[in-house]
Structures are given as structure tokens and as C-alpha cells.
Amino acid sequence: MTIRVVVADDQELVRSGFAMILDAQPDIEVVAEAGDGTEAVEAVRRLAPDVALLDIRMPRTDGIEACRTISAESDCRTVILTTFDTDAYVYEALHAGASGFLLKDVRRDDLVHAVRVVAAGDSLLAPSVARRLVEQYTAGGPRRTTPGPDPRLDVLTGRERETLLLLARGLSNAEIAAELVVSDHTVKTHVGNVLAKLGLRDRIQAVICAYETGLVEAGAPPAGGGTGPGSSPASARN
């Protein structure tokens, strides 16, 4: 099955470069390019693509608003392009429904991988992007004012809480399995239970939930697992 993609970026060379890379793949077709978020939303409405690749900063309608509209109106999955060091709106993008993040200097293979992962219904948690972004920007997001454990977590078993904690620290299923000394299949079951019980769409929302409920504090030291700068994006099925 061909993955249909809309690429949106106000820098023509960047947009065209991404489109050329993706179009060269036998299983990917770029159905439209957009110079801003408004054009991206219109293209999604008109062409019903599988994935929208959105620059976070664009004129008229930025990537966050475009992502929010696309997520609300369609089944199209969104990947946000960010420069990380200067973008201060990633927390909002997470809540807007983004399924993944990529740095704008992403490697060719990682760009293609990201589109395929997100089109398959999975989320993309790049260790060099997602963990640092979430830890930095959730510090400026909604904070709990009620002391004590968040009652939303009461529906989870002890092992499911452990799984959520490790998810929030960016571990893959294999790394969680090693940490908990269980099989990959068991971890997949735990992750699925966490998402279902908390009403979450994917692992990215699980990370947000872990910070918002106070299970993990922003800036807390992460667990290990290949998280140094420059790591390739890591995908994980639920």
C-alpha cells in the first residue's frame, strides 16, 4: 500500500528536499506540498493523505494549529518538524495530536523511517528529541496543584505504573522488558493496558500523562537506553 504524504514547510528548499527524498521511495507518494499551515490543512481536506509532515513555524497558520485541525478533522497522522533549540511550543504540539517529532536536519533514512512508522499507526519517540522536549517544555505546561498521588493513576496496577514510568523516560519495549525482567510480549500487553485504561492515543500521550500526573518530574534523570544527542529516532509499537 502506498503511503500518501503532504509536506508543509515555508522554506521551499527544505520542503522540496523532503518531498524528493520521500517521493523516491517505492511505497511513498508526496501528494502535495504546502508553504504554510493553512495550505497544509486544505491539502489534507482535499486529498486525505495518510501523513502530514509539518514545520512547527509557518506563516498564517503554524504547525501546531494545523496539527490540531488535522487531528480533529481526519485520520491523517502528523509529524512535527522542529529545530528544538529555538522552538518553545512543542508541549502544545504534543497536545495538538502530533504523532512524532523530527529535527529539521534529520538524516534521509530517519525521515523515511518516521513516515512509515507513523503511517502504520505508531508514534515516533526520538531519544534526542522527544525526551528532552517533553522534560523541558512540560515544565512550562499545566502543573498539578493537588498534593499526593494523582487519582488518574489509580486504575493502573503496580507493574503498569512501572511501565508508564519507563515509557516516560524514553525506553523502548525491549529496554523496558530488560528493566522489568519480562518478555517483549508482556511489555506490549502492559503498554496496551496503560493506554486503554488512561484513554491515551499513543506513547507520546503516555509520556505527557506521566509528567502531568507527577509520576515523573520534569528534569528528572532519565533511565539509560541510547538517549545521547544524535541518536536515531526510535519507534515502538504499543
C-alpha positions, 0 to 999 in steps of 0.5 A: 500500500502506498503511503500518501504524504503532504509536506508543509514547510515555508522554506521551499528548499527544505520542503522540496528536499523532503518531498524528493527524498520521500517521493523516491521511495517505492511505497511513498507518494508526496501528494502535495506540498504546502508553504504554510499551515493553512495550505497544509490543512486544505491539502489534507481536506482535499486529498486525505493523505495518510501523513502530514509532515509539518514545520512547527513555524509557518506563516498564517497558520503554524504547525501546531494549529494545523496539527490540531485541525488535522487531528480533529478533522481526519485520520491523517497522522502528523509529524512535527518538524522542529529545530528544538533549540529555538522552538518553545511550543512543542508541549502544545504540539504534543497536545495538538495530536502530533504523532512524532517529532523530527529535527529539521536536519534529520538524516534521509533514512530517519525521515523515511523511517518516521513516515512509515512508522507513523503511517502504520499507526505508531508514534515516533519517540526520538531519544534526542528529541522527544525526551528532552522536549517533553522534560523541558517544555512540560515544565512550562505546561499545566502543573498539578496543584493537588498534593499526593498521588494523582487519582488518574493513576489509580486504575493502573496496577503496580507493574503498569505504573512501572511501565508508564514510568519507563515509557516516560523516560524514553525506553523502548519495549525491549529496554523496558522488558530488560528493566522489568525482567519480562518478555517483549510480549508482556511489555506490549500487553502492559503498554496496551493496558496503560493506554486503554485504561488512561484513554491515551492515543499513543506513547507520546500521550503516555509520556505527557500523562506521566509528567502531568500526573507527577509520576515523573518530574520534569528534569528528572534523570532519565533511565539509560537506553541510547538517549545521547544527542544524535541518536536515531529516532526510535519507534515502538509499537504499543 
